[in-house]
Every structure is written in structure tokens, then in C-alpha cells.
């Protein structure tokens, strides 16, 4: 994995891979983590919210080039959703260098409306909950943004459920943030502050987008803090996702990362 690919975006992809492994039974053994396959393999699960938190040492240590483990635990079980946490830890030092939290909602495949998770599963695993549900608060987009661009959904953006893949939205936000940096549109931010490294990425999914539809990406700087960018992707009058990116405010020596592409 080269420097350009050793970005925080890879952590989202790896956590998704880990979840898929958890949900797939081994040959001759139908048991899976949290009875995931037996309960949800024929169900529709949509991601409601996701959050990535990164230790700044991720940018100075080749964590993804060293043996590491992903530890998954159940955070919360609700009536129609559940939340999990994926800890990325160094296998030798057990240091946690990143954490991905994810809330999933079970939906009706026809109406796309939320539906109740089987009571037997909730009763069995609800008592294992260790925290609160992952819910991102709604953002209020200002009248004027620092950038508004359009994007037409391509076949490569679509997942097996026929709508835009959750990772495509994340990548779109990251790509647009780089474009704003290159164009010098930030008022509170500079390329130097971005190069301190991404500290947190949080995203909330609201409405789906299908192949060939056009969306608008809006970017603005948070009014009440100097370390955060805000995003909203819309389709006509409908909000599809909202997201925030927060950056470290202190610089550290980053010999492993020389390009802005490697920081966000």
C-alpha cells in the first residue's frame, strides 16, 4: 500500500471488510459473530451514521504496514438499529491508532422504511450493549458556502442494493475538500492546517441516490470552531448526507507522509 493509498479512507474500507468477514460463515460452520449471517443475510441493512477517529501518531508510524488487529464490539442495540465499534490496534503494542463506529438500520427492501430487528436477536444481544447509539446531529447549511459542485452518480458508485455506496459519499467529500484546498478557497483553513492530519470524520446518511442521478456537494467552514469543515450532499430539495471533518491543530513531524493526499 503506497503513501497515496495509506489515507484515512482506507480505514473505512478495511472496517467494512472486517464487518463482511464477521458476517460470513466458514465452510461447515454456520456460526458467525453476533449471529450476523443467520439474522441479517436476507435483510436490508442501511448505514445511518459513521464516525472515524484517528490518533495523530497514525501519520508518523507505518501502522498499516505492520501487523494489526481489528477488534469489533457491540455498542448499542435499538428497536430497528444497532451500533458497533471497530478498534484498529497494533498487534505488538496493542495501541489503538484508529476507531470506526457504525450505526446500521434494518429497512424494508420495498418501502426503504426502517423496520424492527427480530425481538429474539435484540433480547439476546441487547444486554451486551456498552454505550449509546451512534447518532450524528443535523447540520444547518448556511446561505453561502465556500464551494458548490455537482456530481453525476456513476456505475462505480453503486452497491449491491442498487443505490450509491456509503463509501462513495465519503470519497466525494474527501475529494472535494482537497479541491477546495488546491483552489485556496478556505478562509480559516490553509493547506498547512490540513497537513496536520484528519482527526475525525463523521457522516450521517439520510436519503438514497440512484444510478445516473445528479447531486450537489456543498462545503462550508464551521462557524463555531476553526478546525472543522462541513459537507452536505443534496438531490434537488432532498438532503442525502451530511458530514464533518475535523483536523488536528498541532503539527508533528511526518516523515512518512509528504503529500496532502496522504493526510485526508
N, C-alpha and C positions, 0 to 999 in steps of 0.2 A: 504494500500500500504506500504510494508515494505521498509527498507533502501535500499536493493539491487535493488528494483524496482523504487525507488524515484530518478532516474537518469535523465539526460537531454534528454535521448532517449524518455522518457515518454512524454516530451513536444511536440516532433514531432508527436507522436501518438495521443495526445489529440487535437492538432491543426487539424490533419486530421479528427478526429471525429467531431470537430466543423464545419469543412467545409462540411462534409456529412450531418450534421443536417441542415445547411443553405440551402443545395440543395434539401432537401426532403420536399414536400408539406404536410401540415397537412390534416387529413381527412376532406373532404368537402370544402377545400380551396386550390386552385391550385397556390396561390401566394407564391413565395419564395424570399429570399434575392437576389437582382440583377437579378430577373427573371431567376435564375440559372437553375431551372428544365426545364422550357419551352424552353430555348435556348440550353442547353448543354446535356440534359439527353440522347439523342440519338447520341451524338457526342463522338469522342475520344479526350480526353484531356491528354496530357503528361506533366509532370513537367519538366521545363527547368532548373531552378535553385531554390535553397532553402537556407535560412540563418537563423540561430538561434543565438540570442544574449541574454546572461544571466547576470542578476545583481548578484554580488557576495554574496549579502545577501540571495539569494536563498538557499545557502548552510548552513546558520545558522538559518533560520526561516522555520518552517514547512508550507510553503505556500500551498503545495498540500494537506495538511491535514485540511486547513481552507477554508471557503467559498471563492471562487474566480470567477471572470468573465473573459470571453474571448471576447474581442471587436474586431470585424473584420471591416476593411475598405479597400476600393479600392485604390490601389496605382497608377496604370498606366494601360491604355488601348492602345494596339497597333493594328496593322493590323491583326495579327494572334495569338497574345498572350495578356494576362493580368496578372497583379501582384496584390497581396493582402497582407495585414499585419494583423497578429493576436497578439493582446496585451493581456498578462496574467496579470490581476490586482487583488490585494486584495480587496475584496468587502467592507471592512470597511475603510481602509486607502487609497484606490484607488492607492496604489503604484504598479507600473508596474515592475514585477520581471523577466519577460522574454518576448521576442518578436520573432515571427516566420514570416519571409517573404517568399512568394512563387510566382514563375512565372509559369504560365501554358500556354501551346501551343496547339492550336487545330490542329489535324493532320488527314490526310486521313487514314481510317482504313485499306486500301489495300496497299497503297504505303508507309505509315508511314511518308509522307512528310507533312510539315506544309501547312495549308490552311486558307483562310480568315475567320475571325469571321464575322457573319452576320452584314451587314452595319447598320441595324436598331438598333442593340444592341450597336454597337460602337458609333453611334450618340447619343444614349440616355444616356449612362454611361461614355463616354469619357470625357465629361465636368466635371465629378466628380473626375477625376484623381488628386491626390495630390502630385505626385512625379515622379521619373524616373523609368524605368523598372528595375527589379532585374536581373542583368547580371553579372555572375562571370567571371573574366578574366581567360584566359587559363594559365595553368602552364607548365613549361618546366621541364620534369623529367631528373634528372642528370644521368650520365652514371652508377654511383654506388649508390645504395640505402642501407639503414640500414636493410631492410628486404624485401624479395620477397617470397610470398607464393601463393599456388594455392587453388582454391575452386570450387567444382562442384555444380552447381545450383540444389537445391532440390525442391520437390513439394511445400514445405512450403515457398519457396522464391517467388513463382509465384502468380500474382494477377489475377483479373477477365479479364484482357485484354490479358492474355496469355504470358506475359513477366515478368521479375524479378521486384518485387515490389520495389518502391523507398525506403521504409523503410529498406529493406533487405541490400541495399548498405550501408546505414548509420550504421546499426548494425555491418556489416562486418568491416567497418573502425574502429569503436569503439572497437570491439573485438580484432582486430589486434594491435591497439595502446596499449591495456592492455598487450598483449602477449610480445610486444617489451619491455615494462616497466619491466615485470617479468623477462625477459631474460637479462636485463641490457644492451641493445644494444644502448641506447641513448648516444650521446656524449655531447650535450648541455643541455639535459634534465635529470632530475632524478625523482624518484618516489615522492620526496618531492615537486618539482615544479608542477608535475601533480596534487598533492593533494591540490594545491591552488584553483583548480576548473576550469572547462571549461568555457571560456569567450565567444567564438564564434565558431560556426561550419558552414561552407559554403560548398555547393556541387553543381556541375554542371553536368547534365545528357546529354550524347552525343549519345550513341548507345545502343540499347536494347540487352538483353541476354535472351535466352530461356531455357526451362527445359532440364537438362542433359548436358548443355554446361559447359565448364571449363573456368574459368577466373583466371587471375593472379593479385594479390594485391601487389602494390609497395608502400613502405613507405620511406620518407626521411625528413630530417630536413631543414627548410627554410634557405637559405644561407645568407639572408639579415636581419634576425631578430632571436631572441633567444627564442621567446615564441610561435612558430608556427611549427606544423607538417603538412606535405603534403602527399596526397594519390593519386594514380592513379590505376584504375582497368581496365585491358585490356582483350580483347578476340582476341588472335592472334595479328595481327598488328593494330587492331581497339581499340581506346580508348572508354571505356564505360562511365566512370565517372571520375571526378577529384574533390578533396575535400581538405579543410584545417581545422585544429583545432588549435585555439589559446587559451592560458591559462593565467589566472591572474598571475601577477608577485609578488604579495604581499600575504603573508599568513595571514589568520584570524582564530580565534578560531572557530572550527567546532564541537561542542559537539554532533550534531545530526548525523554526518557522520563520521564513523570510518574506512571505507574500501575504497580502490581505486575504487571499483565497483560503489561506490556512487558518485564519482566525475566526471566520464566521461562515 
